Amino acid sequence: MMRLSYDTDLTDEQWLKISSFYPEANHRVRPRTQDFREIINAILYPSLALQNVASTE
């Protein structure tokens, strides 16, 4: 199931700039179940959403 995208989600260009800072998956341990990009989007959402609200007032 595809999730809805938000205005605050990272663009592909933004993700390419920061994705190299995250380590590759280590195949000797349990596989990852979450995508780093989704985690970063979730972390940034509250602050970016508040900026959008403040800029419209």
VEXZA-567922 format. One line per field, with one value per residue: x, y, z of N, C-alpha, C, O, CB in turn; residue number from 1; residue in three letters. Coordinates in nm, 4 decimals, m for minus. Glycine has a CB too. Layout:
N
nx: [X/...] .
ny: [Y/...] .
nz: [Z/...] .
cax: [X/...] .
cay: [Y/...] .
caz: [Z/...] .
cx: [X/...] .
cy: [Y/...] .
cz: [Z/...] .
ox: [X/...] .
oy: [Y/...] .
oz: [Z/...] .
cbx: [X/...] .
cby: [Y/...] .
cbz: [Z/...] .
k: [NUM/...] .
r: [ALA/...] .
***
This chain:
57
nx: [0.0838/0.0643/0.1761/0.0359/0.1776/0.3357/0.3519/0.5724/0.7553/1.0801/1.2375/1.3479/1.5958/1.6831/1.6997/1.9052/2.1237/2.1607/2.1520/2.3888/2.5006/2.3940/2.4340/2.4922/2.2837/2.3547/2.4143/2.4565/2.3103/1.9787/1.7419/1.6575/1.3509/1.2344/1.2410/1.5029/1.4563/1.1833/1.1829/1.3306/1.1590/0.9418/1.0553/1.1128/0.8634/0.6883/0.8183/0.8465/0.5811/0.4760/0.6175/0.5027/0.2394/0.2820/0.3802/0.1586/m0.0003] .
ny: [m0.1179/0.2125/0.5099/0.8295/1.1272/1.4097/1.7690/1.8370/1.6342/1.5046/1.6015/1.4240/1.5260/1.6540/1.4296/1.2817/1.4399/1.4008/1.1263/0.9798/0.9954/0.8009/0.4680/0.1759/m0.1144/m0.3802/m0.7015/m0.9152/m0.9066/m0.8660/m0.7888/m0.4577/m0.2988/m0.0600/0.2296/0.4584/0.7108/0.7521/0.7638/0.9990/1.1819/1.1624/1.2621/1.5255/1.6276/1.7538/2.0062/2.1274/2.1371/2.3159/2.5448/2.5909/2.6518/2.8820/3.0544/3.1063/3.2621] .
nz: [0.0000/m0.0922/0.0640/0.1476/0.0172/0.1670/0.1819/0.3261/0.2955/0.2109/m0.0900/m0.3867/m0.4621/m0.2252/m0.0584/m0.1836/m0.1217/0.1544/0.2009/0.1861/0.4353/0.5929/0.7049/0.5041/0.4828/0.7046/0.6243/0.7872/1.0135/1.1557/0.9030/0.7881/0.8645/0.8292/0.6245/0.5906/0.4797/0.5219/0.7994/0.8468/0.7205/0.8968/1.1331/1.0611/0.9984/1.2074/1.2667/1.0142/0.9310/1.1159/1.0416/0.7918/0.8670/1.0197/0.8229/0.6692/0.8190] .
cax: [0.0000/0.1394/0.1316/0.0184/0.2936/0.3065/0.4315/0.6937/0.8461/1.2022/1.2376/1.4545/1.7213/1.7229/1.7378/2.0361/2.2275/2.1867/2.1465/2.5219/2.5369/2.3338/2.5081/2.4270/2.2346/2.4490/2.3402/2.4843/2.2161/1.8391/1.7176/1.5821/1.2086/1.1930/1.3220/1.5595/1.3921/1.0562/1.2140/1.3674/1.0354/0.8619/1.1222/1.1030/0.7249/0.6314/0.8768/0.8160/0.4380/0.4573/0.6671/0.4006/0.1255/0.3240/0.3998/0.0301/m0.0706] .
cay: [0.0000/0.3375/0.6101/0.9632/1.2140/1.5373/1.8821/1.8454/1.5233/1.5388/1.5783/1.3321/1.6017/1.6699/1.2987/1.2460/1.5157/1.3518/0.9801/0.9213/0.9978/0.6854/0.3468/0.0700/m0.2238/m0.4869/m0.8231/m1.0183/m0.8899/m0.8646/m0.6895/m0.3373/m0.3017/0.0773/0.3055/0.5783/0.8314/0.7666/0.8048/1.1410/1.2560/1.1654/1.3498/1.6634/1.6699/1.8540/2.1402/2.1844/2.1662/2.4400/2.6548/2.6164/2.7180/3.0169/3.1380/3.1410/3.3557] .
caz: [0.0000/m0.1007/0.1599/0.0924/0.0354/0.2313/0.1328/0.4072/0.2641/0.1385/m0.2343/m0.4271/m0.4599/m0.0850/m0.0058/m0.2386/m0.0507/0.2904/0.2116/0.2016/0.5765/0.6592/0.6687/0.4278/0.5665/0.7343/0.5927/0.8873/1.1242/1.1139/0.7971/0.8239/0.8297/0.8019/0.5304/0.6538/0.4261/0.5923/0.9362/0.8414/0.6922/1.0201/1.2285/1.0142/0.9760/1.3000/1.2549/0.8830/0.9272/1.1915/0.9586/0.6886/0.9316/1.0578/0.7045/0.6114/0.9082] .
cx: [0.0886/0.0860/0.1153/0.1463/0.2465/0.3952/0.5657/0.7917/0.9688/1.1840/1.3487/1.5906/1.7729/1.7715/1.8756/2.1495/2.2594/2.1945/2.2833/2.5682/2.4835/2.4025/2.4233/2.3808/2.3437/2.3737/2.3676/2.3911/2.0739/1.8172/1.6356/1.4365/1.1567/1.2924/1.3727/1.4915/1.2589/1.0775/1.2478/1.2446/0.9508/0.9232/1.1032/0.9601/0.6750/0.6883/0.8436/0.6679/0.4093/0.5075/0.5649/0.2811/0.1617/0.3380/0.2682/m0.0476/m0.0275] .
cy: [0.1247/0.4349/0.7431/1.0433/1.3465/1.6458/1.8905/1.7317/1.5734/1.5136/1.4789/1.4009/1.6194/1.5368/1.2569/1.3174/1.4573/1.2000/0.9157/0.9205/0.8765/0.5580/0.2517/m0.0383/m0.3283/m0.6183/m0.9366/m1.0099/m0.8876/m0.7568/m0.5712/m0.3527/m0.1625/0.1443/0.4327/0.7057/0.8574/0.8125/0.9532/1.2267/1.2693/1.2595/1.4965/1.7154/1.7746/1.9948/2.2044/2.2176/2.2954/2.5606/2.6915/2.6891/2.8623/3.1085/3.1783/3.2385/3.4980] .
cz: [0.0000/0.0042/0.0885/0.1116/0.0932/0.1708/0.2042/0.3793/0.1894/m0.0107/m0.2665/m0.4207/m0.3167/m0.0265/m0.0576/m0.1663/0.0860/0.3013/0.2314/0.3479/0.6533/0.6124/0.5856/0.5243/0.5839/0.7197/0.6906/1.0071/1.0686/1.0072/0.8481/0.7822/0.7967/0.7080/0.5988/0.6046/0.4971/0.7362/0.9397/0.8114/0.8183/1.1239/1.1894/1.0061/1.0753/1.2810/1.1200/0.8698/1.0029/1.1146/0.8519/0.7470/0.9650/0.9356/0.6392/0.6969/0.8838] .
ox: [0.1775/m0.0343/0.1736/0.2151/0.1332/0.5010/0.6620/0.9018/0.9626/1.1221/1.4345/1.6892/1.8919/1.8713/1.9549/2.2586/2.3742/2.2404/2.2921/2.6649/2.5242/2.4269/2.3006/2.4338/2.4160/2.2793/2.3080/2.3933/2.0527/1.8686/1.5548/1.4047/1.0472/1.4125/1.2942/1.4718/1.2263/0.9988/1.1989/1.2280/0.8942/0.8505/1.0802/0.9388/0.6229/0.6130/0.8155/0.6323/0.3272/0.4471/0.5428/0.2265/0.0827/0.3102/0.2649/m0.1495/m0.0765] .
oy: [0.1386/0.4409/0.7660/1.0276/1.3895/1.6166/1.9447/1.7320/1.6711/1.4152/1.4526/1.3404/1.6020/1.5321/1.2016/1.2624/1.4636/1.1493/0.8070/0.8520/0.8527/0.5413/0.2482/m0.0511/m0.3607/m0.6442/m1.0436/m1.0977/m0.9054/m0.6457/m0.5848/m0.4117/m0.1483/0.1178/0.5065/0.7989/0.9719/0.8912/1.0256/1.3332/1.3756/1.3290/1.5815/1.8366/1.8773/2.0921/2.3241/2.3156/2.3759/2.6676/2.8095/2.7791/2.9538/3.2281/3.2740/3.2921/3.5895] .
oz: [0.0840/0.0294/m0.0175/0.2125/0.0713/0.1151/0.1498/0.4344/0.1148/m0.0510/m0.1822/m0.3785/m0.2904/0.0454/0.0185/m0.1512/0.1297/0.4037/0.2884/0.3812/0.7670/0.4929/0.5959/0.6347/0.4896/0.7944/0.6787/1.0934/0.9487/1.0201/0.9399/0.6789/0.7422/0.7127/0.6584/0.6825/0.5284/0.7888/1.0264/0.8707/0.8442/1.1949/1.2754/1.0069/1.0317/1.2795/1.1139/0.8044/0.9590/1.1211/0.8246/0.6832/0.9419/0.9449/0.5618/0.6534/0.9500] .
cbx: [m0.0955/0.1297/0.2312/m0.1015/0.3698/0.3276/0.3547/0.6572/0.7738/1.3217/1.2569/1.4286/1.7017/1.6051/1.6326/2.0412/2.1847/2.0800/2.0823/2.6224/2.4854/2.1819/2.5574/2.5226/2.1078/2.5115/2.3735/2.6273/2.2464/1.7464/1.6456/1.6440/1.1270/1.1802/1.2406/1.7098/1.3696/0.9792/1.3310/1.4769/0.9543/0.8492/1.2720/1.1671/0.6351/0.6553/1.0288/0.8577/0.3565/0.5284/0.8013/0.3549/0.0828/0.4567/0.4861/m0.0509/m0.0465] .
cby: [m0.0005/0.3990/0.6227/1.0350/1.2357/1.5282/2.0134/1.8456/1.4162/1.4580/1.7124/1.2789/1.7393/1.7249/1.1932/1.2786/1.6597/1.4015/0.9228/0.9978/1.1250/0.6785/0.2755/0.0111/m0.2876/m0.4715/m0.8682/m1.0078/m0.7594/m0.8406/m0.7549/m0.2120/m0.3618/0.1575/0.3398/0.5863/0.8178/0.6348/0.7216/1.1651/1.1861/1.0238/1.3156/1.6751/1.5507/1.8104/2.1334/2.0880/2.0491/2.4316/2.6171/2.4850/2.6418/3.0110/3.0655/3.0179/3.3195] .
cbz: [0.1218/m0.2438/0.2780/0.1584/m0.0989/0.3849/0.1509/0.5536/0.1808/0.1924/m0.3139/m0.5692/m0.5263/m0.0016/m0.0435/m0.3871/m0.0350/0.3825/0.0884/0.1162/0.6401/0.6313/0.7941/0.3197/0.5052/0.8781/0.4533/0.9340/1.2044/1.2354/0.6787/0.7579/0.9443/0.9329/0.4023/0.6267/0.2734/0.5902/0.9932/0.7347/0.5810/1.0789/1.2369/0.8801/0.9817/1.4429/1.2732/0.7723/0.9871/1.3255/0.8930/0.6238/1.0600/1.1341/0.6038/0.5895/1.0537] .
k: [1/2/3/4/5/6/7/8/9/10/11/12/13/14/15/16/17/18/19/20/21/22/23/24/25/26/27/28/29/30/31/32/33/34/35/36/37/38/39/40/41/42/43/44/45/46/47/48/49/50/51/52/53/54/55/56/57] .
r: [MET/MET/ARG/LEU/SER/TYR/ASP/THR/ASP/LEU/THR/ASP/GLU/GLN/TRP/LEU/LYS/ILE/SER/SER/PHE/TYR/PRO/GLU/ALA/ASN/HIS/ARG/VAL/ARG/PRO/ARG/THR/GLN/ASP/PHE/ARG/GLU/ILE/ILE/ASN/ALA/ILE/LEU/TYR/PRO/SER/LEU/ALA/LEU/GLN/ASN/VAL/ALA/SER/THR/GLU] .
***
